[in-house]
Amino acid sequence: MRILITGITGFAGSHLAEFALTQPDVEIFGIYRRRSRLEHLQDVRDLLHMVEPGVASVSTLEKAFAPGKINLVDCDLLDAFSVHKLLASVRPDRIFHLAAQSHVPTSWNAPAATLHDNIIGQLNIFEAVRQAGIDPLIHIAGSSEEYGMVYPDEVPMKESNPLRPLSPYAVSKVTQEMLAYQYHQSYGLKSIVSRGFNHTGPRRGENFVTSTFARQIARIEKGVQEPVIYVGDLSSKRDFTDVRDMVRAYWLLLEKCKPGEVYNIGSGTTRAAQEVLDTLLSFSRVQVEVRVDPTRLRPSDVMILWADSSKFMDATGWQPTIPFTQTMNDLLDYWRERV
């Protein structure tokens, strides 16, 4: 089975690549850019194989790729010709589309870029699949942010909840989901959408709330930051899943779920940002002051995201297995190694 992972050098993509390496009879391809940072794949650096530019056909690809390794192919998802060339060469059986501008606050500062990158990149994949005449299963990584404004009587959130997006990022994800539906209905593409709730763990980017806290604690422990942790709104609640459980769910999504459908994936438990901070601080002996930074507050925020994942669990048998405390401990250790 040949799989293609977009965003393979990112947070979830790198964990998915490592999980795929544990599966039998799988050939792994990942899209990267020359400017991509490869440190997330350092744990498997001996298994990385950079496919040289110029792969133009299935026959030349067969000579270029290395079985048993993660084959990295240079491709710009915003370049329709490059995407078509790649898919016509790789001809994947499964596509995990994880590449995106995924940081909500960034989407406020760069709304046009967020919409363009997330929507056009996916559109180019869909058109390339059609032009290449292939029929892969396609996972589209949506987001719980699509729900946006959620009222007290609407939690935990089912797939049937209204979508009221509250950020440019969330709007881009709603559009990606609608594209997946339209291409499934119009052309029979076997697209399946996950509305993933918050996932975290080692390698989470420093701009995301759990890593923002963990990195500051690690810096305070090393004496390179004053004993003050800067925070935004600590009252908002999120449903956190360990990224290693999440990528296992992504795999099961294409194994067992139905094309054309949408599935929530989350732990089913909510935690306020205050609890996240308190849990991380419980693994440290530093005494800190917590100070609100106005620049970390959003123009509008989603106050609660709480998953009802029963549809996905019934279809796959998936359950999260890594406790939240272990996730936080592993994340803090990750940042301790990097400060």
C-alpha positions in Angstrom: 0.0 0.0 0.0 1.4 3.4 -1.1 0.5 6.3 1.1 1.2 10.0 0.7 1.3 12.4 3.6 1.1 16.2 3.1 2.6 18.2 5.9 4.9 15.3 6.8 7.5 17.6 8.4 4.9 19.1 10.7 3.6 18.1 14.1 0.9 15.6 13.3 2.5 14.6 10.0 5.8 13.5 11.5 4.0 11.4 14.1 1.8 9.8 11.4 4.9 8.9 9.4 6.4 7.2 12.4 3.2 5.3 13.0 3.0 4.3 9.3 6.5 2.8 9.6 5.1 0.2 12.1 2.5 -1.0 9.6 3.2 -3.9 7.3 3.7 -3.6 3.5 3.4 0.2 3.4 5.4 2.5 1.1 5.6 6.1 2.5 5.8 9.3 0.6 5.8 12.8 2.1 5.6 16.2 0.6 8.2 18.7 1.7 9.6 22.1 0.5 13.2 23.0 0.3 12.7 25.5 3.1 11.0 22.8 5.3 12.4 22.2 8.7 13.1 18.5 9.1 13.8 18.4 12.8 10.5 16.7 13.6 11.8 13.7 11.6 15.1 13.5 13.4 14.1 10.5 15.4 13.8 8.6 12.1 16.5 10.5 10.2 18.2 7.2 9.2 15.0 6.2 7.3 14.7 9.5 5.3 15.2 9.3 1.6 15.1 12.5 -0.4 13.8 11.8 -3.9 15.8 13.8 -6.3 14.0 16.4 -8.5 13.1 15.2 -12.0 10.8 12.3 -11.1 8.4 12.5 -14.0 6.7 9.1 -14.4 5.8 5.9 -12.6 8.8 4.2 -14.2 11.3 6.8 -13.1 9.8 6.9 -9.6 10.2 3.2 -9.1 13.9 3.7 -9.7 14.1 6.7 -7.4 12.2 5.6 -4.3 13.6 3.5 -1.4 11.3 0.8 0.0 11.2 0.7 3.8 12.0 4.4 4.1 10.2 7.7 4.2 10.5 9.1 0.7 10.4 12.9 0.8 9.4 14.6 -2.5 9.7 18.3 -3.1 6.3 19.8 -4.1 4.5 23.1 -3.7 0.8 22.4 -3.1 0.0 25.8 -4.4 1.5 24.9 -7.8 -1.2 22.8 -9.6 1.3 21.5 -12.2 3.7 20.2 -9.5 0.9 18.5 -7.6 -0.4 16.8 -10.7 3.1 15.6 -11.6 3.6 14.2 -8.1 0.3 12.4 -7.9 0.7 11.0 -11.4 4.1 9.6 -10.4 3.4 8.4 -6.9 -0.2 7.1 -7.6 -0.9 6.7 -3.9 -3.6 4.3 -2.5 -4.2 6.7 0.4 -3.6 10.4 0.9 -3.4 12.0 4.4 -3.8 15.7 3.7 -2.5 17.4 6.9 -0.6 20.4 5.4 -2.2 23.7 6.4 -1.7 27.0 8.1 -3.0 25.7 11.4 -2.4 28.4 13.9 -5.6 30.3 14.8 -4.0 33.6 15.9 -1.8 33.7 12.8 -5.0 33.5 10.7 -6.1 36.8 12.2 -2.9 38.4 11.1 -2.8 36.7 7.7 -6.4 35.9 6.8 -5.9 36.0 3.0 -2.8 33.7 3.1 -4.6 31.3 5.5 -7.6 31.0 3.2 -5.5 30.8 0.0 -3.0 28.2 1.3 -5.6 25.9 3.0 -8.2 26.0 0.3 -6.2 26.1 -2.9 -3.7 23.5 -1.7 -6.6 21.0 -1.2 -8.2 22.0 -4.5 -5.0 21.2 -6.4 -4.8 17.8 -4.8 -8.4 17.0 -5.7 -7.9 18.1 -9.3 -4.7 16.2 -9.6 -6.4 13.0 -8.4 -9.0 13.5 -11.1 -6.5 14.2 -13.8 -4.3 11.3 -12.9 -7.2 8.9 -13.0 -6.5 7.4 -9.6 -8.9 6.5 -6.9 -7.3 6.8 -3.5 -8.9 7.1 -0.1 -8.3 10.7 1.0 -8.2 12.0 4.6 -9.0 15.7 5.0 -7.9 17.0 8.4 -10.7 19.3 9.5 -10.9 21.0 12.9 -13.1 21.4 15.9 -12.6 25.1 15.4 -15.2 24.8 12.6 -17.9 24.7 15.3 -17.0 28.2 16.5 -19.8 29.7 18.6 -21.2 26.8 20.7 -24.1 27.4 23.1 -24.3 25.6 26.5 -27.1 23.2 25.3 -24.9 22.1 22.3 -22.2 20.2 24.2 -20.7 17.7 23.9 -20.6 18.5 20.2 -21.9 16.1 17.6 -21.2 16.2 13.9 -24.7 17.6 13.4 -24.0 20.7 15.4 -24.2 24.0 13.5 -20.9 25.4 12.2 -20.4 29.0 13.3 -16.7 29.6 12.6 -15.1 32.4 14.6 -11.7 32.8 12.9 -10.3 32.9 9.4 -8.6 29.6 10.1 -12.0 28.1 11.0 -13.6 29.5 7.9 -10.8 27.9 5.8 -11.5 24.5 7.4 -15.2 24.7 6.8 -14.4 25.4 3.2 -12.0 22.5 2.9 -14.8 20.3 4.4 -17.3 21.6 1.9 -14.9 21.0 -1.0 -14.4 17.4 0.2 -18.2 16.9 0.2 -18.6 18.5 -3.2 -15.9 16.5 -4.9 -17.2 13.3 -3.3 -20.8 14.0 -4.6 -19.7 15.4 -8.0 -16.8 13.1 -8.9 -16.9 10.2 -6.5 -13.7 11.1 -4.7 -13.3 8.9 -1.7 -12.7 11.8 0.8 -13.3 11.4 4.5 -13.1 14.4 6.9 -12.0 14.3 10.5 -13.0 17.2 12.8 -10.0 16.7 15.1 -10.3 18.3 18.5 -7.1 19.7 20.1 -4.2 17.4 20.1 -0.8 18.0 21.7 2.4 16.3 22.8 6.1 16.3 21.8 6.9 18.5 18.8 3.8 20.8 19.3 4.7 24.2 18.0 5.7 26.8 20.5 2.8 29.2 19.5 0.2 26.7 20.6 -1.1 27.0 24.2 0.3 23.8 25.7 3.7 24.4 24.2 3.6 28.1 25.1 3.3 27.1 28.7 5.7 24.2 28.6 8.4 26.2 26.9 8.2 29.1 29.3 8.4 26.7 32.3 11.5 25.0 30.7 13.1 28.4 30.2 12.4 29.5 33.8 14.0 26.2 35.0 17.1 27.0 33.0 17.3 30.5 34.3 16.9 32.2 30.9 13.5 33.7 31.6 12.2 35.6 34.6 9.8 33.5 36.8 6.8 34.9 35.0 4.5 32.9 32.7 2.6 35.0 30.2 -0.9 33.8 29.3 -4.0 34.6 27.4 -7.5 33.6 28.4 -7.2 30.8 31.0 -11.0 30.1 31.1 -11.5 28.7 27.6 -12.0 24.9 27.6 -10.6 22.4 25.1 -10.8 18.7 24.5 -7.1 17.4 24.4 -5.9 14.2 22.9 -2.3 13.0 22.7 -1.0 13.4 19.1 0.1 9.7 19.1 -3.5 8.6 19.8 -4.7 11.1 17.2 -2.5 9.8 14.3 -3.6 6.2 15.2 -7.2 7.5 14.8 -6.3 9.0 11.3 -5.1 5.6 10.2 -8.3 3.9 11.4 -10.3 6.6 9.7 -9.2 5.4 6.2 -9.3 1.8 7.3 -12.9 1.7 8.6 -14.9 4.9 7.9 -17.2 5.8 5.1 -16.2 8.2 2.3 -18.3 11.3 2.1 -18.7 11.4 5.9 -17.4 13.6 8.7 -16.2 12.3 12.0 -15.3 14.0 15.3 -12.1 12.8 17.0 -11.5 13.8 20.6 -11.1 12.5 24.1 -14.6 13.4 25.3 -13.1 15.4 28.2 -12.7 19.2 28.5 -10.0 21.1 30.4 -9.6 24.8 30.9 -6.3 26.4 30.0 -5.8 27.0 33.7 -5.8 23.2 34.3 -3.3 22.7 31.5 -1.0 25.2 33.1 -1.5 23.8 36.6 -0.7 20.2 35.3 2.5 21.4 33.7 3.6 23.3 36.8 3.0 20.2 38.9 6.0 18.6 37.1 8.3 21.4 38.1 9.6 23.0 41.3 9.7 26.6 40.0 7.7 29.3 41.7 6.1 31.5 39.1 3.9 34.5 38.7 1.1 34.2 36.1 0.6 37.4 34.1 -2.0 38.1 31.3 -0.5 39.3 28.1 -3.1 41.3 26.1 -1.4 40.4 22.8 -2.3 36.7 23.5 -6.1 37.5 23.6 -8.1 36.9 20.4 -10.6 39.2 18.8 -13.2 36.5 19.3 -12.6 33.2 21.0 -14.2 29.8 21.1 -15.0 29.2 24.8 -15.5 25.5 24.7 -14.7 22.6 22.4 -16.0 19.2 23.7 -16.2 16.2 21.5 -18.8 13.6 21.1 -16.8 11.1 19.2 -19.3 8.2 19.5 -19.8 8.0 15.7 -16.0 7.5 15.1 -15.6 5.2 18.0 -18.5 3.0 16.9 -17.1 2.8 13.4 -13.5 2.0 14.5 -13.3 0.9 18.1 -10.7 3.6 18.7 -10.2 4.9 22.2 -7.5 7.3 23.5 -4.9 5.4 25.5 -2.3 8.0 26.7 -3.3 9.8 29.9 -3.3 13.6 29.8 -0.7 13.8 32.6 1.7 11.7 30.5 1.1 13.9 27.5 1.9 17.0 29.5 5.0 15.4 31.1 6.3 14.3 27.7 5.7 17.7 26.3 7.6 19.5 29.1 10.5 17.0 28.7 10.5 17.8 25.0 11.0 21.5 25.7 13.5 20.9 28.4 15.7 19.2 25.8 15.4 22.2 23.5 15.9 25.2 25.8 
